[in-house]
Amino acid sequence: MNAEHDLSILSQFLRRMAPDVEGHDMGDPPAEVMPRLDAFAAGQADAKERSALAQLLKEHPEYLRYLGKAIRNRAA
């Protein structure tokens, strides 16, 4: 599986389960990471950036909370 496929699966899961996704609050990601996650949530990240974000999320799963909120806010 490639990173883009991993992000697609994650995105579909978060959209479907957003109201039920919870976790421990680890705080927001660093200021330089938030715009990247926001762009992904808005569907504005290119393939290279999606791949980089997949790797970043594997290394920092605590950022998923922020990403889930960003996706949920866009869906509202």
PDB file as gemmi writes it, atoms N, CA and C in Angstrom:
CRYST1    1.000    1.000    1.000  90.00  90.00  90.00 P 1                      
ATOM      1  N   MET A   1       0.837  -1.190   0.000  1.00  0.00           N  
ATOM      2  CA  MET A   1       0.000   0.000   0.000  1.00  0.00           C  
ATOM      3  C   MET A   1       0.874   1.243   0.000  1.00  0.00           C  
ATOM      4  N   ASN A   2       0.392   2.257  -0.657  1.00  0.00           N  
ATOM      5  CA  ASN A   2       1.166   3.485  -0.660  1.00  0.00           C  
ATOM      6  C   ASN A   2       0.555   4.498   0.295  1.00  0.00           C  
ATOM      7  N   ALA A   3       1.299   5.561   0.539  1.00  0.00           N  
ATOM      8  CA  ALA A   3       0.880   6.568   1.506  1.00  0.00           C  
ATOM      9  C   ALA A   3      -0.408   7.258   1.080  1.00  0.00           C  
ATOM     10  N   GLU A   4      -0.571   7.493  -0.218  1.00  0.00           N  
ATOM     11  CA  GLU A   4      -1.781   8.164  -0.690  1.00  0.00           C  
ATOM     12  C   GLU A   4      -3.010   7.295  -0.417  1.00  0.00           C  
ATOM     13  N   HIS A   5      -2.889   5.995  -0.588  1.00  0.00           N  
ATOM     14  CA  HIS A   5      -3.993   5.077  -0.290  1.00  0.00           C  
ATOM     15  C   HIS A   5      -4.304   5.109   1.205  1.00  0.00           C  
ATOM     16  N   ASP A   6      -3.255   5.141   2.040  1.00  0.00           N  
ATOM     17  CA  ASP A   6      -3.444   5.223   3.487  1.00  0.00           C  
ATOM     18  C   ASP A   6      -4.226   6.474   3.860  1.00  0.00           C  
ATOM     19  N   LEU A   7      -3.882   7.616   3.258  1.00  0.00           N  
ATOM     20  CA  LEU A   7      -4.587   8.859   3.560  1.00  0.00           C  
ATOM     21  C   LEU A   7      -6.032   8.804   3.075  1.00  0.00           C  
ATOM     22  N   SER A   8      -6.261   8.166   1.961  1.00  0.00           N  
ATOM     23  CA  SER A   8      -7.616   8.036   1.452  1.00  0.00           C  
ATOM     24  C   SER A   8      -8.473   7.242   2.426  1.00  0.00           C  
ATOM     25  N   ILE A   9      -7.952   6.164   2.923  1.00  0.00           N  
ATOM     26  CA  ILE A   9      -8.673   5.337   3.893  1.00  0.00           C  
ATOM     27  C   ILE A   9      -8.951   6.146   5.154  1.00  0.00           C  
ATOM     28  N   LEU A  10      -7.947   6.866   5.648  1.00  0.00           N  
ATOM     29  CA  LEU A  10      -8.102   7.692   6.847  1.00  0.00           C  
ATOM     30  C   LEU A  10      -9.156   8.763   6.631  1.00  0.00           C  
ATOM     31  N   SER A  11      -9.100   9.433   5.507  1.00  0.00           N  
ATOM     32  CA  SER A  11     -10.048  10.497   5.207  1.00  0.00           C  
ATOM     33  C   SER A  11     -11.479   9.965   5.164  1.00  0.00           C  
ATOM     34  N   GLN A  12     -11.676   8.829   4.505  1.00  0.00           N  
ATOM     35  CA  GLN A  12     -13.011   8.230   4.434  1.00  0.00           C  
ATOM     36  C   GLN A  12     -13.506   7.850   5.826  1.00  0.00           C  
ATOM     37  N   PHE A  13     -12.627   7.281   6.636  1.00  0.00           N  
ATOM     38  CA  PHE A  13     -12.997   6.897   7.999  1.00  0.00           C  
ATOM     39  C   PHE A  13     -13.403   8.119   8.807  1.00  0.00           C  
ATOM     40  N   LEU A  14     -12.594   9.179   8.746  1.00  0.00           N  
ATOM     41  CA  LEU A  14     -12.894  10.366   9.530  1.00  0.00           C  
ATOM     42  C   LEU A  14     -14.196  11.022   9.085  1.00  0.00           C  
ATOM     43  N   ARG A  15     -14.455  11.049   7.803  1.00  0.00           N  
ATOM     44  CA  ARG A  15     -15.711  11.636   7.316  1.00  0.00           C  
ATOM     45  C   ARG A  15     -16.918  10.838   7.805  1.00  0.00           C  
ATOM     46  N   ARG A  16     -16.774   9.525   7.797  1.00  0.00           N  
ATOM     47  CA  ARG A  16     -17.884   8.656   8.177  1.00  0.00           C  
ATOM     48  C   ARG A  16     -18.086   8.627   9.692  1.00  0.00           C  
ATOM     49  N   MET A  17     -17.003   8.660  10.431  1.00  0.00           N  
ATOM     50  CA  MET A  17     -17.075   8.474  11.875  1.00  0.00           C  
ATOM     51  C   MET A  17     -16.767   9.738  12.673  1.00  0.00           C  
ATOM     52  N   ALA A  18     -16.655  10.876  12.025  1.00  0.00           N  
ATOM     53  CA  ALA A  18     -16.224  12.105  12.692  1.00  0.00           C  
ATOM     54  C   ALA A  18     -16.922  12.369  14.023  1.00  0.00           C  
ATOM     55  N   PRO A  19     -18.234  12.211  14.138  1.00  0.00           N  
ATOM     56  CA  PRO A  19     -18.863  12.494  15.430  1.00  0.00           C  
ATOM     57  C   PRO A  19     -18.409  11.555  16.545  1.00  0.00           C  
ATOM     58  N   ASP A  20     -17.959  10.362  16.179  1.00  0.00           N  
ATOM     59  CA  ASP A  20     -17.590   9.373  17.188  1.00  0.00           C  
ATOM     60  C   ASP A  20     -16.099   9.276  17.453  1.00  0.00           C  
ATOM     61  N   VAL A  21     -15.280   9.971  16.662  1.00  0.00           N  
ATOM     62  CA  VAL A  21     -13.837   9.869  16.824  1.00  0.00           C  
ATOM     63  C   VAL A  21     -13.412  10.726  18.017  1.00  0.00           C  
ATOM     64  N   GLU A  22     -12.806  10.076  18.977  1.00  0.00           N  
ATOM     65  CA  GLU A  22     -12.319  10.773  20.154  1.00  0.00           C  
ATOM     66  C   GLU A  22     -10.907  10.310  20.431  1.00  0.00           C  
ATOM     67  N   GLY A  23     -10.242  11.037  21.274  1.00  0.00           N  
ATOM     68  CA  GLY A  23      -8.895  10.658  21.664  1.00  0.00           C  
ATOM     69  C   GLY A  23      -8.431  11.540  22.796  1.00  0.00           C  
ATOM     70  N   HIS A  24      -7.256  11.282  23.234  1.00  0.00           N  
ATOM     71  CA  HIS A  24      -6.672  12.106  24.282  1.00  0.00           C  
ATOM     72  C   HIS A  24      -6.138  13.377  23.653  1.00  0.00           C  
ATOM     73  N   ASP A  25      -6.397  14.493  24.298  1.00  0.00           N  
ATOM     74  CA  ASP A  25      -5.952  15.775  23.767  1.00  0.00           C  
ATOM     75  C   ASP A  25      -4.453  15.929  23.995  1.00  0.00           C  
ATOM     76  N   MET A  26      -3.711  15.920  22.914  1.00  0.00           N  
ATOM     77  CA  MET A  26      -2.262  16.102  22.985  1.00  0.00           C  
ATOM     78  C   MET A  26      -1.895  17.523  22.584  1.00  0.00           C  
ATOM     79  N   GLY A  27      -2.908  18.372  22.420  1.00  0.00           N  
ATOM     80  CA  GLY A  27      -2.645  19.724  21.960  1.00  0.00           C  
ATOM     81  C   GLY A  27      -2.612  19.773  20.453  1.00  0.00           C  
ATOM     82  N   ASP A  28      -2.564  20.969  19.938  1.00  0.00           N  
ATOM     83  CA  ASP A  28      -2.519  21.148  18.489  1.00  0.00           C  
ATOM     84  C   ASP A  28      -1.121  20.860  17.951  1.00  0.00           C  
ATOM     85  N   PRO A  29      -1.048  20.516  16.670  1.00  0.00           N  
ATOM     86  CA  PRO A  29       0.261  20.325  16.041  1.00  0.00           C  
ATOM     87  C   PRO A  29       1.021  21.657  16.017  1.00  0.00           C  
ATOM     88  N   PRO A  30       2.297  21.620  15.721  1.00  0.00           N  
ATOM     89  CA  PRO A  30       3.070  22.864  15.607  1.00  0.00           C  
ATOM     90  C   PRO A  30       2.448  23.793  14.562  1.00  0.00           C  
ATOM     91  N   ALA A  31       2.659  25.080  14.744  1.00  0.00           N  
ATOM     92  CA  ALA A  31       2.058  26.099  13.867  1.00  0.00           C  
ATOM     93  C   ALA A  31       2.382  25.865  12.395  1.00  0.00           C  
ATOM     94  N   GLU A  32       3.556  25.338  12.085  1.00  0.00           N  
ATOM     95  CA  GLU A  32       3.921  25.132  10.677  1.00  0.00           C  
ATOM     96  C   GLU A  32       3.226  23.916  10.067  1.00  0.00           C  
ATOM     97  N   VAL A  33       2.663  23.041  10.896  1.00  0.00           N  
ATOM     98  CA  VAL A  33       1.992  21.836  10.401  1.00  0.00           C  
ATOM     99  C   VAL A  33       0.493  22.088  10.193  1.00  0.00           C  
ATOM    100  N   MET A  34      -0.103  22.938  10.994  1.00  0.00           N  
ATOM    101  CA  MET A  34      -1.554  23.159  10.908  1.00  0.00           C  
ATOM    102  C   MET A  34      -2.028  23.584   9.517  1.00  0.00           C  
ATOM    103  N   PRO A  35      -1.377  24.521   8.836  1.00  0.00           N  
ATOM    104  CA  PRO A  35      -1.849  24.885   7.490  1.00  0.00           C  
ATOM    105  C   PRO A  35      -1.780  23.717   6.500  1.00  0.00           C  
ATOM    106  N   ARG A  36      -0.813  22.850   6.669  1.00  0.00           N  
ATOM    107  CA  ARG A  36      -0.697  21.684   5.792  1.00  0.00           C  
ATOM    108  C   ARG A  36      -1.867  20.740   6.010  1.00  0.00           C  
ATOM    109  N   LEU A  37      -2.233  20.521   7.280  1.00  0.00           N  
ATOM    110  CA  LEU A  37      -3.371  19.659   7.587  1.00  0.00           C  
ATOM    111  C   LEU A  37      -4.676  20.309   7.137  1.00  0.00           C  
ATOM    112  N   ASP A  38      -4.782  21.621   7.295  1.00  0.00           N  
ATOM    113  CA  ASP A  38      -5.969  22.340   6.832  1.00  0.00           C  
ATOM    114  C   ASP A  38      -6.132  22.212   5.319  1.00  0.00           C  
ATOM    115  N   ALA A  39      -5.025  22.330   4.585  1.00  0.00           N  
ATOM    116  CA  ALA A  39      -5.070  22.195   3.126  1.00  0.00           C  
ATOM    117  C   ALA A  39      -5.501  20.787   2.742  1.00  0.00           C  
ATOM    118  N   PHE A  40      -5.001  19.781   3.448  1.00  0.00           N  
ATOM    119  CA  PHE A  40      -5.423  18.410   3.180  1.00  0.00           C  
ATOM    120  C   PHE A  40      -6.915  18.243   3.436  1.00  0.00           C  
ATOM    121  N   ALA A  41      -7.395  18.766   4.563  1.00  0.00           N  
ATOM    122  CA  ALA A  41      -8.816  18.662   4.911  1.00  0.00           C  
ATOM    123  C   ALA A  41      -9.688  19.330   3.852  1.00  0.00           C  
ATOM    124  N   ALA A  42      -9.165  20.375   3.223  1.00  0.00           N  
ATOM    125  CA  ALA A  42      -9.913  21.104   2.197  1.00  0.00           C  
ATOM    126  C   ALA A  42      -9.768  20.470   0.814  1.00  0.00           C  
ATOM    127  N   GLY A  43      -8.988  19.400   0.705  1.00  0.00           N  
ATOM    128  CA  GLY A  43      -8.780  18.751  -0.586  1.00  0.00           C  
ATOM    129  C   GLY A  43      -7.826  19.505  -1.483  1.00  0.00           C  
ATOM    130  N   GLN A  44      -6.954  20.328  -0.899  1.00  0.00           N  
ATOM    131  CA  GLN A  44      -6.055  21.167  -1.677  1.00  0.00           C  
ATOM    132  C   GLN A  44      -4.613  20.674  -1.686  1.00  0.00           C  
ATOM    133  N   ALA A  45      -4.345  19.519  -1.103  1.00  0.00           N  
ATOM    134  CA  ALA A  45      -2.980  18.992  -1.061  1.00  0.00           C  
ATOM    135  C   ALA A  45      -2.726  18.139  -2.302  1.00  0.00           C  
ATOM    136  N   ASP A  46      -1.580  18.365  -2.942  1.00  0.00           N  
ATOM    137  CA  ASP A  46      -1.243  17.552  -4.111  1.00  0.00           C  
ATOM    138  C   ASP A  46      -0.736  16.180  -3.667  1.00  0.00           C  
ATOM    139  N   ALA A  47      -0.485  15.314  -4.620  1.00  0.00           N  
ATOM    140  CA  ALA A  47      -0.090  13.935  -4.316  1.00  0.00           C  
ATOM    141  C   ALA A  47       1.183  13.876  -3.477  1.00  0.00           C  
ATOM    142  N   LYS A  48       2.156  14.713  -3.787  1.00  0.00           N  
ATOM    143  CA  LYS A  48       3.406  14.714  -3.026  1.00  0.00           C  
ATOM    144  C   LYS A  48       3.159  15.129  -1.576  1.00  0.00           C  
ATOM    145  N   GLU A  49       2.322  16.143  -1.384  1.00  0.00           N  
ATOM    146  CA  GLU A  49       2.030  16.612  -0.027  1.00  0.00           C  
ATOM    147  C   GLU A  49       1.202  15.576   0.732  1.00  0.00           C  
ATOM    148  N   ARG A  50       0.260  14.924   0.068  1.00  0.00           N  
ATOM    149  CA  ARG A  50      -0.522  13.876   0.733  1.00  0.00           C  
ATOM    150  C   ARG A  50       0.380  12.748   1.208  1.00  0.00           C  
ATOM    151  N   SER A  51       1.348  12.390   0.399  1.00  0.00           N  
ATOM    152  CA  SER A  51       2.294  11.352   0.779  1.00  0.00           C  
ATOM    153  C   SER A  51       3.119  11.784   1.985  1.00  0.00           C  
ATOM    154  N   ALA A  52       3.584  13.024   1.962  1.00  0.00           N  
ATOM    155  CA  ALA A  52       4.368  13.547   3.084  1.00  0.00           C  
ATOM    156  C   ALA A  52       3.516  13.593   4.359  1.00  0.00           C  
ATOM    157  N   LEU A  53       2.250  13.974   4.216  1.00  0.00           N  
ATOM    158  CA  LEU A  53       1.371  14.030   5.388  1.00  0.00           C  
ATOM    159  C   LEU A  53       1.069  12.636   5.928  1.00  0.00           C  
ATOM    160  N   ALA A  54       0.949  11.660   5.058  1.00  0.00           N  
ATOM    161  CA  ALA A  54       0.727  10.286   5.515  1.00  0.00           C  
ATOM    162  C   ALA A  54       1.889   9.848   6.401  1.00  0.00           C  
ATOM    163  N   GLN A  55       3.092  10.140   5.971  1.00  0.00           N  
ATOM    164  CA  GLN A  55       4.266   9.782   6.774  1.00  0.00           C  
ATOM    165  C   GLN A  55       4.278  10.560   8.082  1.00  0.00           C  
ATOM    166  N   LEU A  56       3.958  11.841   8.022  1.00  0.00           N  
ATOM    167  CA  LEU A  56       3.928  12.676   9.223  1.00  0.00           C  
ATOM    168  C   LEU A  56       2.902  12.142  10.221  1.00  0.00           C  
ATOM    169  N   LEU A  57       1.736  11.744   9.731  1.00  0.00           N  
ATOM    170  CA  LEU A  57       0.692  11.228  10.620  1.00  0.00           C  
ATOM    171  C   LEU A  57       1.066   9.875  11.218  1.00  0.00           C  
ATOM    172  N   LYS A  58       1.836   9.089  10.493  1.00  0.00           N  
ATOM    173  CA  LYS A  58       2.325   7.828  11.059  1.00  0.00           C  
ATOM    174  C   LYS A  58       3.299   8.100  12.199  1.00  0.00           C  
ATOM    175  N   GLU A  59       4.097   9.152  12.039  1.00  0.00           N  
ATOM    176  CA  GLU A  59       5.077   9.506  13.069  1.00  0.00           C  
ATOM    177  C   GLU A  59       4.446  10.252  14.239  1.00  0.00           C  
ATOM    178  N   HIS A  60       3.345  10.971  13.964  1.00  0.00           N  
ATOM    179  CA  HIS A  60       2.679  11.783  14.986  1.00  0.00           C  
ATOM    180  C   HIS A  60       1.178  11.545  14.935  1.00  0.00           C  
ATOM    181  N   PRO A  61       0.722  10.380  15.381  1.00  0.00           N  
ATOM    182  CA  PRO A  61      -0.712  10.091  15.316  1.00  0.00           C  
ATOM    183  C   PRO A  61      -1.559  11.056  16.139  1.00  0.00           C  
ATOM    184  N   GLU A  62      -0.944  11.767  17.058  1.00  0.00           N  
ATOM    185  CA  GLU A  62      -1.687  12.741  17.856  1.00  0.00           C  
ATOM    186  C   GLU A  62      -2.220  13.895  17.003  1.00  0.00           C  
ATOM    187  N   TYR A  63      -1.674  14.074  15.798  1.00  0.00           N  
ATOM    188  CA  TYR A  63      -2.156  15.125  14.895  1.00  0.00           C  
ATOM    189  C   TYR A  63      -3.497  14.753  14.258  1.00  0.00           C  
ATOM    190  N   LEU A  64      -3.891  13.486  14.365  1.00  0.00           N  
ATOM    191  CA  LEU A  64      -5.157  13.041  13.779  1.00  0.00           C  
ATOM    192  C   LEU A  64      -6.346  13.773  14.393  1.00  0.00           C  
ATOM    193  N   ARG A  65      -6.253  14.119  15.657  1.00  0.00           N  
ATOM    194  CA  ARG A  65      -7.332  14.844  16.315  1.00  0.00           C  
ATOM    195  C   ARG A  65      -7.569  16.173  15.604  1.00  0.00           C  
ATOM    196  N   TYR A  66      -6.498  16.883  15.346  1.00  0.00           N  
ATOM    197  CA  TYR A  66      -6.614  18.170  14.659  1.00  0.00           C  
ATOM    198  C   TYR A  66      -7.178  17.968  13.252  1.00  0.00           C  
ATOM    199  N   LEU A  67      -6.660  16.982  12.544  1.00  0.00           N  
ATOM    200  CA  LEU A  67      -7.130  16.707  11.191  1.00  0.00           C  
ATOM    201  C   LEU A  67      -8.605  16.329  11.201  1.00  0.00           C  
ATOM    202  N   GLY A  68      -9.016  15.502  12.141  1.00  0.00           N  
ATOM    203  CA  GLY A  68     -10.425  15.119  12.250  1.00  0.00           C  
ATOM    204  C   GLY A  68     -11.321  16.324  12.482  1.00  0.00           C  
ATOM    205  N   LYS A  69     -10.879  17.232  13.350  1.00  0.00           N  
ATOM    206  CA  LYS A  69     -11.656  18.452  13.593  1.00  0.00           C  
ATOM    207  C   LYS A  69     -11.727  19.311  12.334  1.00  0.00           C  
ATOM    208  N   ALA A  70     -10.627  19.414  11.604  1.00  0.00           N  
ATOM    209  CA  ALA A  70     -10.605  20.225  10.385  1.00  0.00           C  
ATOM    210  C   ALA A  70     -11.560  19.651   9.345  1.00  0.00           C  
ATOM    211  N   ILE A  71     -11.569  18.339   9.186  1.00  0.00           N  
ATOM    212  CA  ILE A  71     -12.476  17.697   8.236  1.00  0.00           C  
ATOM    213  C   ILE A  71     -13.922  17.857   8.693  1.00  0.00           C  
ATOM    214  N   ARG A  72     -14.174  17.658   9.959  1.00  0.00           N  
ATOM    215  CA  ARG A  72     -15.534  17.790  10.490  1.00  0.00           C  
ATOM    216  C   ARG A  72     -16.038  19.218  10.324  1.00  0.00           C  
ATOM    217  N   ASN A  73     -15.195  20.212  10.586  1.00  0.00           N  
ATOM    218  CA  ASN A  73     -15.599  21.622  10.445  1.00  0.00           C  
ATOM    219  C   ASN A  73     -15.941  21.960   9.004  1.00  0.00           C  
ATOM    220  N   ARG A  74     -15.246  21.357   8.052  1.00  0.00           N  
ATOM    221  CA  ARG A  74     -15.532  21.616   6.639  1.00  0.00           C  
ATOM    222  C   ARG A  74     -16.837  20.958   6.221  1.00  0.00           C  
ATOM    223  N   ALA A  75     -17.172  19.833   6.851  1.00  0.00           N  
ATOM    224  CA  ALA A  75     -18.387  19.111   6.504  1.00  0.00           C  
ATOM    225  C   ALA A  75     -19.634  19.755   7.109  1.00  0.00           C  
ATOM    226  N   ALA A  76     -19.432  20.585   8.116  1.00  0.00           N  
ATOM    227  CA  ALA A  76     -20.589  21.197   8.825  1.00  0.00           C  
ATOM    228  C   ALA A  76     -21.229  22.301   8.011  1.00  0.00           C  
TER     229      ALA A  76                                                      
END                                                                             
